[in-house]
Amino acid sequence: MGKQVNLYSFPSVDTLATALRSYLISCQEAGLERHGVFKVGVSGGSLPKTLAQALLAPAKDESDKVKWESWEIFFADERAVPLDHEDSNYALLKKELLDKLPQGTPQPTVHTIDESVLDDTQELADRYEQTLVRSFASRDSVKLPIFDLLLLGCGPDGHTCSLFPGHELLRETEAWVSPIEDSPKPPPRRITLTLPVVTHAVRVAFVATGGGKKEIMKDIFEEGKGLPCALVNEATGERCSWFVDNAAVEGVSYPKRPFSL
């Protein structure tokens, strides 16, 4: 796969969040230079909380500023539930981050699912794909959307987005967004970006914290085992960075490197 994935390990979530902010600002500036906007996809789980810790801190100076008005936020996966439901990734991001933006802060553009078609996950996926098409150019002119950054989590089984180990969705090559009706983790009905979309991002960042992750981190980094997170690592190489705390990689032999941009 060429150059290796970056594994950045930190003594605490606080120090991780500080480095993650620097990384996010760097990706933001690269996106703005590339096309005047920062297109980022986010997933749920514990990620929005860490993201909030990184992004809600006051800017140290002009170069450390989050330019929210330039952010275009998409969801790497979403559950087929109303947007105010406790299982909604949008609701989680709203609660942890968007609702906490200081008053007067310019708002990012946030692309949510279409609640009118929650009963039909294929239609839900198709409509979200059309949202991507409108933002990233017509389907005919680009084979795949290229996100400036995808911010992902890692499940205890090695899943990311709603791409689960051994699931047939891992073999999807045509769709940008696919439905899943049988997620092994509740709720079962969801939509997700497909693996080719994930691996075509300019940058991919995983955030994984806590001792509960160390066994699956060993599997991902030492054995691969065809786990979705490992498949992303293999396809993206140095474009992929993991932000983890020391507890999550205790006993993992893969080389960690000091964080630098």
C-alpha positions in Angstrom: 0.0 0.0 0.0 3.0 2.3 -0.2 3.5 4.5 2.8 2.0 3.5 6.1 -0.9 4.7 8.1 -0.1 7.3 10.8 -0.8 6.1 14.3 -0.7 9.0 16.7 -1.0 8.0 20.4 -1.6 10.5 23.2 -1.4 10.2 27.0 -4.9 11.6 27.4 -8.0 12.6 25.4 -7.2 16.2 26.2 -3.9 16.1 24.4 -5.5 14.1 21.6 -8.1 16.8 21.2 -5.5 19.5 20.9 -3.7 17.6 18.2 -6.9 16.7 16.4 -7.8 20.4 16.2 -4.5 21.2 14.5 -5.1 18.4 12.1 -8.7 19.6 11.4 -7.5 23.2 10.8 -4.9 21.9 8.4 -7.5 19.8 6.5 -9.8 22.9 6.5 -7.2 25.1 5.0 -6.3 22.5 2.3 -10.0 22.2 1.4 -10.4 25.9 1.1 -7.4 26.2 -1.1 -8.6 23.3 -3.2 -12.2 24.5 -3.8 -13.2 27.3 -1.4 -15.1 25.0 0.9 -14.3 22.2 3.5 -16.3 19.0 2.8 -16.2 16.7 5.8 -18.0 13.5 6.6 -18.5 12.5 10.2 -19.8 9.4 12.0 -21.4 8.9 15.4 -20.5 7.0 18.5 -18.0 8.8 20.8 -16.6 10.8 18.0 -18.8 13.9 18.2 -17.9 14.4 21.9 -14.1 14.4 21.1 -14.7 16.5 18.1 -16.5 19.1 20.3 -13.6 19.1 22.7 -11.2 19.8 19.8 -13.3 22.4 18.0 -15.1 24.4 20.7 -11.8 25.5 22.4 -11.1 29.2 21.7 -8.7 29.9 18.8 -5.2 30.7 19.9 -4.7 33.0 16.9 -6.0 33.7 13.4 -4.2 30.6 12.0 -6.1 28.4 14.6 -9.6 29.6 13.6 -12.4 27.2 12.7 -14.1 28.8 9.7 -17.5 27.3 10.3 -19.2 29.2 7.4 -17.0 27.2 5.0 -17.7 23.8 6.5 -20.1 21.4 4.6 -20.9 18.5 6.9 -22.1 15.2 5.7 -22.8 11.9 7.6 -20.6 8.9 6.9 -23.5 6.8 8.1 -26.9 7.5 9.5 -29.7 5.5 11.2 -33.2 5.4 9.6 -34.8 7.3 12.5 -36.2 10.8 12.8 -33.5 13.6 13.2 -34.5 14.2 16.8 -34.3 10.5 17.8 -31.7 9.5 20.3 -30.2 7.0 17.8 -29.7 9.7 15.1 -26.1 10.6 14.4 -27.3 14.1 13.4 -29.0 14.5 16.8 -25.8 13.4 18.5 -23.6 15.9 16.6 -26.2 18.6 17.2 -26.3 17.9 20.9 -22.5 17.6 21.4 -21.2 20.2 19.0 -23.6 22.3 16.8 -25.8 23.5 19.7 -22.7 24.5 21.6 -21.3 26.8 19.0 -20.9 30.3 20.6 -23.8 32.7 19.8 -23.1 34.7 16.7 -20.8 32.0 15.2 -21.5 31.5 11.5 -23.2 28.1 11.0 -21.8 25.3 8.9 -23.9 23.7 6.1 -25.2 20.3 7.4 -26.6 17.7 5.1 -29.1 15.5 6.8 -31.1 12.5 5.6 -34.6 13.0 4.2 -37.0 12.1 7.0 -40.0 11.7 4.6 -38.6 8.3 3.4 -37.5 6.6 6.6 -39.7 3.6 5.8 -37.7 2.8 2.7 -33.9 2.5 3.3 -33.1 2.1 -0.4 -34.9 5.4 -1.2 -33.2 7.0 1.9 -29.8 6.0 0.6 -30.6 7.1 -3.0 -31.8 10.5 -1.8 -28.6 11.0 0.3 -26.5 9.9 -2.7 -28.3 12.6 -4.7 -27.4 15.1 -2.0 -23.7 14.1 -2.6 -24.2 14.3 -6.4 -25.5 17.9 -6.1 -22.5 18.9 -3.9 -19.7 17.0 -5.6 -20.8 17.4 -9.2 -23.0 15.3 -11.5 -22.8 11.5 -11.3 -21.5 11.5 -14.9 -18.5 13.7 -14.3 -17.1 12.1 -11.2 -16.9 8.4 -10.5 -16.7 9.0 -6.8 -17.1 12.0 -4.5 -13.8 13.1 -2.9 -14.2 14.3 0.6 -11.6 16.7 2.0 -11.8 14.6 5.2 -13.7 11.7 6.7 -13.8 11.6 10.5 -14.6 8.0 11.6 -14.8 5.9 14.7 -13.9 2.3 15.2 -16.3 -0.2 16.8 -15.2 -3.0 19.1 -15.8 -5.4 16.2 -13.7 -3.4 13.8 -16.6 -1.8 12.0 -16.6 1.8 10.8 -19.4 3.9 9.3 -22.1 1.2 9.0 -19.7 -1.2 7.3 -19.5 -4.4 9.4 -17.1 -7.3 9.3 -18.0 -9.9 6.7 -21.0 -8.0 5.5 -21.9 -8.1 1.8 -21.8 -4.3 1.7 -18.0 -4.4 1.8 -18.1 -5.7 -1.8 -20.3 -2.8 -3.1 -18.5 -1.0 -5.9 -21.1 1.1 -7.7 -23.2 3.0 -5.1 -21.9 5.9 -3.2 -24.5 5.4 -0.4 -26.0 2.0 0.5 -28.8 0.9 2.7 -28.4 -1.7 5.4 -31.4 -3.5 6.9 -29.5 -6.0 9.1 -26.9 -4.1 11.1 -25.6 -6.4 13.8 -25.6 -3.4 16.1 -29.0 -1.7 16.8 -30.8 0.0 15.2 -30.7 -2.5 12.3 -31.9 0.0 9.6 -29.3 2.5 8.4 -27.5 4.0 5.4 -23.8 4.3 5.0 -21.1 5.6 2.6 -19.6 2.7 0.7 -16.0 1.5 1.0 -14.8 3.1 -2.3 -16.2 6.5 -1.2 -14.4 6.2 2.2 -11.1 5.2 0.7 -11.2 8.0 -2.0 -11.2 10.8 0.6 -8.2 13.1 0.5 -7.7 12.4 4.2 -9.3 9.9 6.6 -9.0 10.3 10.4 -10.0 7.7 12.9 -10.5 8.5 16.6 -10.4 5.6 19.1 -10.0 5.9 22.8 -10.2 3.8 25.9 -8.8 0.4 27.0 -11.9 -1.3 25.6 -10.4 -0.8 22.1 -7.0 -2.4 22.6 -7.9 -5.9 21.5 -9.6 -4.8 18.2 -6.7 -2.4 17.6 -4.3 -5.3 17.7 -6.4 -7.1 15.2 -6.7 -4.1 12.9 -3.0 -3.1 13.0 -1.3 -6.5 13.4 -3.5 -9.0 11.6 -6.0 -7.1 9.5 -8.4 -10.0 9.3 -10.4 -8.2 6.5 -11.9 -5.9 9.2 -13.5 -2.8 7.7 -11.1 -0.5 9.6 -8.2 -2.5 8.3 -9.5 -2.4 4.7 -9.6 1.4 5.0 -6.0 1.4 6.3 -4.8 -0.8 3.5 -6.5 1.3 0.8 -5.5 4.8 2.1 -2.0 4.3 3.6 -0.4 7.6 4.6 -3.7 9.5 3.8 -5.1 7.8 6.9 -4.3 9.0 10.5 -5.4 7.4 13.8 -5.8 9.6 16.8 -5.8 7.3 19.9 -5.0 7.5 23.5 -2.4 5.2 25.0 -5.0 3.0 26.6 -6.5 2.1 23.2 -3.1 0.8 21.8 -1.6 -0.8 24.9 0.3 -3.8 23.7 -0.1 -2.9 20.0 3.2 -3.4 18.2 2.5 -1.2 15.2 4.9 1.8 15.3 3.4 4.9 16.8 4.7 8.2 15.6 4.9 11.7 17.3 2.1 14.0 16.0 3.2 16.6 13.4 1.6 18.2 10.5 
